[in-house]
Amino acid sequence: MSNIERQVVATQNGVELSGLLFLLFLALKLTGFITWSWWWVTAPLWMPIFAVLAIFVFTACVYGLLSWVGKNRP
């Protein structure tokens, strides 16, 4: 494999599953096959962000709880 081929392979980006789902839902919505709200059509775009934020908040709460329990032990 030449240096140029390695560079091309290293810079290729694939389409994620969420992007494909959004495109599928968008096409189905625009053609009238589904009558979902636009919130659900665009959900594959914002749901991963929400999931990461939810995991962050959960982790921060567990850390805070464990820290509080550790400080209040006799």
Backbone as JSON Lines, residues from 0, in Angstrom:
{"i":0,"aa":"M","n":[0.85,-1.17,0.0],"ca":[0.0,0.0,0.0],"c":[0.9,1.24,0.0]}
{"i":1,"aa":"S","n":[0.66,2.12,-0.94],"ca":[1.49,3.31,-1.03],"c":[1.09,4.33,0.03]}
{"i":2,"aa":"N","n":[1.91,5.34,0.17],"ca":[1.67,6.39,1.15],"c":[0.36,7.13,0.87]}
{"i":3,"aa":"I","n":[0.06,7.37,-0.4],"ca":[-1.17,8.07,-0.77],"c":[-2.38,7.21,-0.43]}
{"i":4,"aa":"E","n":[-2.3,5.91,-0.69],"ca":[-3.41,5.02,-0.35],"c":[-3.66,4.98,1.15]}
{"i":5,"aa":"R","n":[-2.6,4.97,1.94],"ca":[-2.75,4.98,3.39],"c":[-3.43,6.27,3.85]}
{"i":6,"aa":"Q","n":[-3.05,7.38,3.24],"ca":[-3.64,8.66,3.6],"c":[-5.13,8.7,3.26]}
{"i":7,"aa":"V","n":[-5.51,8.16,2.12],"ca":[-6.91,8.14,1.72],"c":[-7.71,7.26,2.66]}
{"i":8,"aa":"V","n":[-7.19,6.1,3.01],"ca":[-7.89,5.19,3.92],"c":[-8.06,5.84,5.29]}
{"i":9,"aa":"A","n":[-7.05,6.56,5.74],"ca":[-7.11,7.17,7.06],"c":[-8.09,8.33,7.13]}
{"i":10,"aa":"T","n":[-8.39,8.97,6.02],"ca":[-9.26,10.15,6.06],"c":[-10.69,9.85,5.63]}
{"i":11,"aa":"Q","n":[-11.02,8.62,5.27],"ca":[-12.38,8.31,4.87],"c":[-13.27,8.23,6.09]}
{"i":12,"aa":"N","n":[-14.44,8.87,6.01],"ca":[-15.4,8.83,7.09],"c":[-16.68,8.17,6.59]}
{"i":13,"aa":"G","n":[-17.22,7.27,7.37],"ca":[-18.46,6.62,7.0],"c":[-19.66,7.36,7.57]}
{"i":14,"aa":"V","n":[-20.81,7.04,7.03],"ca":[-22.05,7.6,7.53],"c":[-22.49,6.75,8.71]}
{"i":15,"aa":"E","n":[-22.82,7.4,9.81],"ca":[-23.24,6.66,10.99],"c":[-24.66,6.14,10.83]}
{"i":16,"aa":"L","n":[-25.01,5.21,11.68],"ca":[-26.34,4.62,11.66],"c":[-27.4,5.69,11.91]}
{"i":17,"aa":"S","n":[-27.13,6.62,12.81],"ca":[-28.11,7.66,13.1],"c":[-28.36,8.55,11.87]}
{"i":18,"aa":"G","n":[-27.33,8.82,11.1],"ca":[-27.5,9.6,9.88],"c":[-28.33,8.87,8.84]}
{"i":19,"aa":"L","n":[-28.08,7.57,8.72],"ca":[-28.87,6.77,7.77],"c":[-30.33,6.68,8.21]}
{"i":20,"aa":"L","n":[-30.56,6.5,9.51],"ca":[-31.94,6.45,10.0],"c":[-32.66,7.77,9.76]}
{"i":21,"aa":"F","n":[-31.95,8.88,10.0],"ca":[-32.57,10.18,9.75],"c":[-32.96,10.33,8.28]}
{"i":22,"aa":"L","n":[-32.06,9.97,7.38],"ca":[-32.37,10.08,5.95],"c":[-33.55,9.19,5.56]}
{"i":23,"aa":"L","n":[-33.59,7.99,6.13],"ca":[-34.71,7.08,5.87],"c":[-36.01,7.67,6.39]}
{"i":24,"aa":"F","n":[-36.01,8.14,7.63],"ca":[-37.23,8.72,8.21],"c":[-37.66,9.97,7.45]}
{"i":25,"aa":"L","n":[-36.7,10.77,7.02],"ca":[-37.01,11.98,6.27],"c":[-37.68,11.64,4.94]}
{"i":26,"aa":"A","n":[-37.13,10.67,4.25],"ca":[-37.72,10.26,2.97],"c":[-39.12,9.7,3.17]}
{"i":27,"aa":"L","n":[-39.3,8.89,4.2],"ca":[-40.63,8.33,4.48],"c":[-41.63,9.41,4.86]}
{"i":28,"aa":"K","n":[-41.18,10.41,5.62],"ca":[-42.06,11.52,6.02],"c":[-42.45,12.36,4.8]}
{"i":29,"aa":"L","n":[-41.48,12.69,3.97],"ca":[-41.76,13.54,2.82],"c":[-42.6,12.84,1.76]}
{"i":30,"aa":"T","n":[-42.53,11.52,1.69],"ca":[-43.35,10.79,0.72],"c":[-44.7,10.41,1.29]}
{"i":31,"aa":"G","n":[-44.92,10.66,2.58],"ca":[-46.22,10.4,3.18],"c":[-46.42,8.98,3.7]}
{"i":32,"aa":"F","n":[-45.38,8.16,3.73],"ca":[-45.52,6.81,4.25],"c":[-45.67,6.77,5.76]}
{"i":33,"aa":"I","n":[-45.13,7.76,6.44],"ca":[-45.3,7.86,7.89],"c":[-45.85,9.25,8.21]}
{"i":34,"aa":"T","n":[-46.6,9.33,9.28],"ca":[-47.19,10.62,9.69],"c":[-46.66,11.03,11.06]}
{"i":35,"aa":"W","n":[-45.43,10.65,11.34],"ca":[-44.82,10.96,12.62],"c":[-44.61,12.46,12.76]}
{"i":36,"aa":"S","n":[-44.46,12.9,14.0],"ca":[-44.08,14.26,14.29],"c":[-42.63,14.48,13.81]}
{"i":37,"aa":"W","n":[-42.3,15.72,13.51],"ca":[-40.93,16.03,13.08],"c":[-39.93,15.75,14.2]}
{"i":38,"aa":"W","n":[-40.4,15.79,15.47],"ca":[-39.52,15.45,16.59],"c":[-39.0,14.02,16.43]}
{"i":39,"aa":"W","n":[-39.88,13.1,16.04],"ca":[-39.46,11.7,15.89],"c":[-38.66,11.49,14.62]}
{"i":40,"aa":"V","n":[-38.95,12.25,13.59],"ca":[-38.18,12.12,12.35],"c":[-36.73,12.55,12.58]}
{"i":41,"aa":"T","n":[-36.55,13.62,13.36],"ca":[-35.2,14.12,13.62],"c":[-34.56,13.48,14.85]}
{"i":42,"aa":"A","n":[-35.25,12.57,15.52],"ca":[-34.72,11.93,16.73],"c":[-33.35,11.28,16.53]}
{"i":43,"aa":"P","n":[-33.07,10.62,15.4],"ca":[-31.73,10.04,15.26],"c":[-30.61,11.08,15.3]}
{"i":44,"aa":"L","n":[-30.92,12.34,15.08],"ca":[-29.89,13.38,15.14],"c":[-29.64,13.85,16.56]}
{"i":45,"aa":"W","n":[-30.68,13.99,17.37],"ca":[-30.5,14.54,18.71],"c":[-30.49,13.5,19.82]}
{"i":46,"aa":"M","n":[-30.96,12.31,19.57],"ca":[-30.98,11.29,20.62],"c":[-29.57,10.89,21.1]}
{"i":47,"aa":"P","n":[-28.57,10.73,20.23],"ca":[-27.23,10.4,20.74],"c":[-26.67,11.48,21.67]}
{"i":48,"aa":"I","n":[-26.94,12.74,21.37],"ca":[-26.49,13.83,22.23],"c":[-27.18,13.73,23.58]}
{"i":49,"aa":"F","n":[-28.49,13.49,23.57],"ca":[-29.25,13.33,24.8],"c":[-28.74,12.15,25.62]}
{"i":50,"aa":"A","n":[-28.41,11.06,24.96],"ca":[-27.91,9.88,25.66],"c":[-26.57,10.17,26.35]}
{"i":51,"aa":"V","n":[-25.68,10.87,25.68],"ca":[-24.38,11.21,26.28],"c":[-24.6,12.13,27.47]}
{"i":52,"aa":"L","n":[-25.49,13.12,27.34],"ca":[-25.77,14.02,28.46],"c":[-26.39,13.26,29.63]}
{"i":53,"aa":"A","n":[-27.29,12.33,29.35],"ca":[-27.91,11.55,30.41],"c":[-26.87,10.7,31.15]}
{"i":54,"aa":"I","n":[-25.95,10.1,30.41],"ca":[-24.89,9.31,31.05],"c":[-24.0,10.2,31.89]}
{"i":55,"aa":"F","n":[-23.7,11.39,31.41],"ca":[-22.88,12.33,32.17],"c":[-23.57,12.74,33.47]}
{"i":56,"aa":"V","n":[-24.85,13.08,33.4],"ca":[-25.6,13.48,34.59],"c":[-25.69,12.32,35.58]}
{"i":57,"aa":"F","n":[-25.97,11.11,35.08],"ca":[-26.05,9.94,35.95],"c":[-24.71,9.7,36.65]}
{"i":58,"aa":"T","n":[-23.62,9.77,35.9],"ca":[-22.3,9.56,36.48],"c":[-21.99,10.62,37.53]}
{"i":59,"aa":"A","n":[-22.33,11.87,37.25],"ca":[-22.09,12.95,38.21],"c":[-22.92,12.74,39.48]}
{"i":60,"aa":"C","n":[-24.15,12.28,39.34],"ca":[-25.0,12.01,40.52],"c":[-24.44,10.87,41.35]}
{"i":61,"aa":"V","n":[-24.01,9.8,40.71],"ca":[-23.43,8.66,41.44],"c":[-22.15,9.1,42.14]}
{"i":62,"aa":"Y","n":[-21.32,9.85,41.46],"ca":[-20.08,10.34,42.07],"c":[-20.38,11.22,43.28]}
{"i":63,"aa":"G","n":[-21.35,12.13,43.12],"ca":[-21.73,13.0,44.23],"c":[-22.29,12.22,45.41]}
{"i":64,"aa":"L","n":[-23.12,11.24,45.13],"ca":[-23.7,10.41,46.19],"c":[-22.62,9.62,46.92]}
{"i":65,"aa":"L","n":[-21.72,9.01,46.17],"ca":[-20.64,8.25,46.8],"c":[-19.7,9.16,47.6]}
{"i":66,"aa":"S","n":[-19.48,10.34,47.1],"ca":[-18.65,11.31,47.81],"c":[-19.33,11.74,49.11]}
{"i":67,"aa":"W","n":[-20.61,11.97,49.05],"ca":[-21.38,12.39,50.23],"c":[-21.41,11.28,51.28]}
{"i":68,"aa":"V","n":[-21.63,10.04,50.83],"ca":[-21.67,8.9,51.73],"c":[-20.29,8.72,52.38]}
{"i":69,"aa":"G","n":[-19.24,8.9,51.62],"ca":[-17.88,8.74,52.16],"c":[-17.55,9.79,53.2]}
{"i":70,"aa":"K","n":[-18.06,11.0,53.04],"ca":[-17.78,12.07,54.01],"c":[-18.6,11.91,55.28]}
{"i":71,"aa":"N","n":[-19.76,11.29,55.21],"ca":[-20.65,11.19,56.37],"c":[-20.49,9.89,57.15]}
{"i":72,"aa":"R","n":[-19.53,9.08,56.78],"ca":[-19.28,7.85,57.55],"c":[-18.56,8.2,58.85]}
{"i":73,"aa":"P","n":[-18.93,7.48,59.91],"ca":[-18.25,7.76,61.21],"c":[-16.83,7.25,61.26]}
